[in-house]
Amino acid sequence: MLSHLQLDKENVHGFIGSNQPLRYLSNKNEDEQILEDLACSIPKLLLTNKIRKQIDSLPETFFSHDLSKYSEAELRLLNVQFSFLAHAYVWGDLVPSKILCKSLAAPWIKISKILGRPPVLSYASYCLDNWHKINQDESVNLDNVALNYNFLGGIDEDWFVTIHVCIEHAANKAIQSAFKIAAEFENKQCDHGFLKNELTSIKESMLEVNHIFRKMPEKCDPYIYYHRVRPYIFGWKNNPALPDGLIYESCLEEKPQLFRGETGAQSSIVPTLDALLNVEHEKDELREYLDEMKSYMPPSHIELIKYVEDHSNVKDEVINNKELMTLYNECCQEISIFRSQHLRYAADYIHNQSTKSTLFGSGGSKVRGTGGTPFMKYLRKHRDETDSSKHKK
């Protein structure tokens, strides 16, 4: 694993950095050019039902060269390209493929291992590493962010992901403050003036996050999301369309692998703030699911969450200060609002659509989320546990 994937305590900016992800490699060799061309052609290949034929024509030795020359940014780009191609290959026909061909499976597994993530399309590849600014002189905002790669394309798919990109960007200040507070607790220097400033920053950051999140319906229609966006981001765990999982040809002893699909639960924002505010989730299957989602996050994100979890004592620190306790509760409230909004979208974009549809979509279950869970139950419980964390005045 690359050493620079570890948490850099001197350089915590949030989970979307100040530099946008790579969109293309420069000075490409033949395999890199083929990979890029295929990834850019996914919408057309899916439309014409040629995605598997094109990928199956690749030699088994495709992209088998030495990976040590690549930087982390380059590996993350390659992971995005392989992730989109692999999911297009699996879900890009009426019947999902139970086997991922060696030409994709072998290099994808190697790249994923170096990055410390499983070989499946995760939130990091779908969102965090998959965008660019249209105008480089302007800020990250909904009018200036576009995707690097997608499946079918179109306004609804792009809006769904760019909303999340802008949420991550808006949350950067909250994540920076969470780290600063944890560091002050570690150094036993967390005075109340400092805590007031940082909790205020977290509240303001989450107010902006929720403002952005509420814009989802403006350009992402529930019907289009359910039938044209969602099917390609499923994984192969708890999915009746692939009940035994996915075989990675000539890899992993060709035993079926079970990985969950891309889901917002793989974002590190809320787990970091839960850790900071000492929000407790009951130790049950839902808690196990939250913990499992961490394995899909970049290693540095996991380290940051653990660092905050290990050092923050905010909930006890504010209990005897009315102003701080109010701020603490307001931060919890904004997270609860975020979770409530997520619950409403789950109802509108998935549950209601599944009850209207008589078709079994190419992506899998009608009653489970893309992460393979009973999502309505999970989201409601997580929200309620956030609410119960508030101090009673």
N, C-alpha and C positions, 0 to 999 in steps of 0.2 A: 504494500500500500504506500502511496506517495506520502512522504512526511509532511508536505505542506497542506495535506487535507485536514490536519489536526487544527484545533482551535488556536487562533492567533489572538491572544488576550490584548495585544497592543493595537489591534486593528479590527475591532468589532463595529461593523457598519450596519448590520442587519442581514437579512437572508437574501436580498437582492443587492448586489454590490454597486459601487459607484460606476464600474465599467460594465457596459452591456456585453452579453455573451457573444462569442464568435458566431458568425453566420456561415462563413465559408473558410476553408483552408486555403492558404496561399501556396503557390508552387506545387501543385498537386501531382502525385504520381498517378499511374493509370487506374489503380484500384480506388484511390481517393476520388478521382473524377467520376468513375462509374457509380460509386456510392452516392456522391452528391447528386448526380443526374437522376438516379433512381428515387432518391428522397424527395427531390423537387417535383418529380413526375407522379407522385402518389395519387393526387386527385384524379388525374387523367387515366391512370392505370386502373384505379378502382372503378371509374365510370365505365370503362371499356372491358372490364372483367379480365384484364391481362396481368394483374399484379403478380399472381403466382407463377404464371408462365415466364415472365421476365426474370423473376428472382431464381426460378428453377434452372434457368439457362446459365447462371453463374457457375464457374468452376468450383469444385469442392475446396480448392486451395485459395479461394478468394480472401483477400485481406489477411493473409497468413504471415505477413512480414513482422519485423521487430517493432514492438509498441513502445519501447523505452525512449524513443526519440521525441515522443509527443509531450507537450506541456499539459498541465491539468486542464486549461481552457480548451485545448485541442481535443483532449480525450472526452471532455463533457460534450463538445459538439458532435464527435463521432458517436457517442452514446445516444444523443438525440436522434441522429440519423438512423442508427440501427434499431432503436426502440420503435420509431414510427414505421419503419419497413417491416419489422417483425410482427407488430400488431396488425398492420395492413395485410400481411401474408396470412395470419391466423384467422382474422375475422372478415377478410375481403371477398367472401363468396357466400352462397346460401348455406353451405355446411362448413363449420369451422374446421380448420386443419388440426389434427391431433399431433402432428409432428412438425417441428420447425426445421427447415432444411439446414444442413451443415454449413453452407456458405454464409448464412446469417448467424447461426447458433454459435459456432466456434469463436469467431472474433468478438461477438457481442458478450459472451461469457467472460472472455479475457479482459475486455475493457471494463465491464461492470465490476469485476473483481478488483482491478486496480483502483477504481473509484470507491470501492467499499459499499457497493449497492447491489441488490439482486438484479438479474437479467429480466426485467419486465419494465414496461412503461410506467414510471413513477411520476409523482407530482413535480419533482425536481427537473426531470427531462421534458415533461409536458408544458411546464410553466416557467420555472426559474431560469432554465438554460435555453429558452426558445423564443426570444423576442429581440427586437431592435427598435431604436428610435427612428422615426421617419425624418425628422429634422434634428440634426445633431446639436444644434444650438439651443433647442428648447428642452424643457424638463420632461421627465417621465409622467405622462398623463394620458387619459383615455383618447385624447385627440392626437397623440403623437407616438403611439405604440402599435407595432404590427408584429405578427408572428413570423418566425423563420420557416417553420414547417407545419403542415397540418394534414388532415386526412381528406375529407371532401372539400374543405374550404368553404368560403361564403361568410356573410356577415355574422350569422348566429354562432358558428364555431369560433371565429376570430374573437368576437365580443366576449364569449364565455371565458376564454383563456386570458384575454387582455384585462378583463375585470380583475382577475386574480393577480396578474402581474402588477397592476396598479395598487391593489390591496397590499401586496408584499412591500412595495415601495413606500406606501403611506405608513406601514407598520415599522419601518426602519428605526424611527425615533423611539418607539416603544421598546424595541429590542435593545437598542443602545442603552436606554435608561434602566432596563431590567438588569443588564450586565453591570452597569455602574453601581447599582444598589447592592447587588450580590458581592461585588468587589469590596465595597465599603463595609459590608457585614463581615467579610473575610478578614479585613484589616481592623475590625472592631472600631470603626470611625464613622458610623452611620448616624449623623446628627439630624435633628428634626427639620432644620432648614433645608438641608440637602434632600431629605426624603420628600419634603413638600414639593420642591422643584421637579424632582424626577417623576413622582406620581402624577403631577400635573401634566408633564410631558406625555406620559403614558395615556392619560385620559384624552388629551387633545389628539394624540395620534390615532387612538381607537375611534374617536368621533369621526375622523376623516375616513378611516377604514369602513365604518358603517355607512357613511355617506356614499362612498363608491359602491359598496355592496348592494345598496338599494337600487342602483341603476341597472342591474342585470336584466330586468324585463324590457328595457328600452329597445334593445337590439338582439335579444336572444329569446326566440319564441319557444315555449314549452314543447310544442309538437315537434318542431324541427330538432330541438335538443334531444328529445327522447328517441327519435327515429333516425337522425342523421349524424349526431355528434356522439352520443353516449355509446352506441354499439362497439366502437373501435377502442374504447379505453378500458374495457373489461379485462380482468386477469383470468387466471385459471386455478383459482382456489374458491371452493364453495360456489362453483358455477355449474349448473346442471347441463349447460351446453358442452362442457368439458369435464365431466364428473371425475375422471381419473387424473386430470392435470394435463400438462403438455410435455411431450418428449422432445428434447433438444438433440437432434440427430448426431450420432457419433460423440456425444458429450455426456458427462455426468452419468456414465454407465447406462445411458439410454433408459434411465428410470424416469417415469413421469414426475414432473416438478409442479409444485403447488405454490403459486405466487398470487397475491392479491392485486387487483387492478388499481389504476390511478384513482385517487380520491383526495378531496380537500383535507381529510384527516391526516394526510402525510405532510401538510404544511406545518412548519415549526413555530409559527406565531403563537397560537393559543397554548400549546404545551409549555412554551417558555413563560408565558404570563401566568398560567396555572401554577408553574413552579415558583415563580416570584411571589405570587399572592397566597401561596400555601393552600390552594384549592385542593381538596381531597376527593378522589373518586373511589367509590367503594370497590373493594377487591373482589371482583366477580368477572364474568366473561367479558363484560364491557371494558373493564379496566385492562384485562389481558389484551383486548383488541387495541386499545390506545397504546399500550406498551409495544405491541407488535408493529404498529405503524412507524415507530422510531427506526426500525431496521430498514425502512425504505428511504429514510432521510440521509442526506450527505453526512459523513462522519463528524465533520466540524459542527454541524447543527446539533447532533446528538450530544456532543461534548458540552456545548453551550447550555443546553437544557439541563444537563446533569450538574454543571457548575452552579447554575442559578438555584437548582433544587437543593444542592448540598449546602449553600451558604445563606440563602435568603431566610429571614425571620420577620418579614414585614407584618404579617397578621398579628403577631404578639406585640411588635414594637409600637403599633399605632393605637393599641387598645386604651391607653390612658390619655390620649390627646384627641379631643373632639374634632379639630380641624383635619388632622391626618386620618382619623377614622372615617370621616365623611369622604375624603379623597379616595381612600381605599375602597369604600363601598361604591363610589362612582366608577372606579376602574372595573370592579367586578360587574357592575351594571352594564357597562359597555360591552364586556365580553359576553354577558348573558344576552344582550340585544343581538350581537353577532350570531350567537348560537340559535336564537329564536328565528332570525332571518333565514339562517341555513335550514332550519326545520320547515319553514314556510315554503322555501324553494323546493325542498325534497318532496313536499306534498304536491306542489303545483307542477313541477317538472318531471317527476317520476311516478309517484303514487297515483295521482289523478290520470296521468297519461296511460298507465298500465291498466287501469280499470276501464278505460275507454277502448283500448285496443284489443282486437281479437287475434292479432298476429303475434307470433313468438319471434321477437326481434333477433337479428343475427348476433347480438351481443350476449344474450343469455337470459338470466332470471328476471321476471317481472316484479318480484317482491323483494329483491335484494339490491343493495347499492353496488356501484362499480367495484368497491372494495370487497364485495362478497358478504355483506352483513345485512341484518334486519335494520335498515338505516333509521326508520322512524323511531323505533324503540331506543336506539343508541343516541340519536341526537337529542331526543327529549330528556333522557336521563342525564346526559352531560350538561345540558342547560340547567336542569334542576339542581344538580350538584354545585354548579357555579353560584346559583342564587342562594343556596344554603350556606355558602362560605361567608356571606356578608355578616358584619357585626350588627347585632341588634342594638339600636340606640336607646 
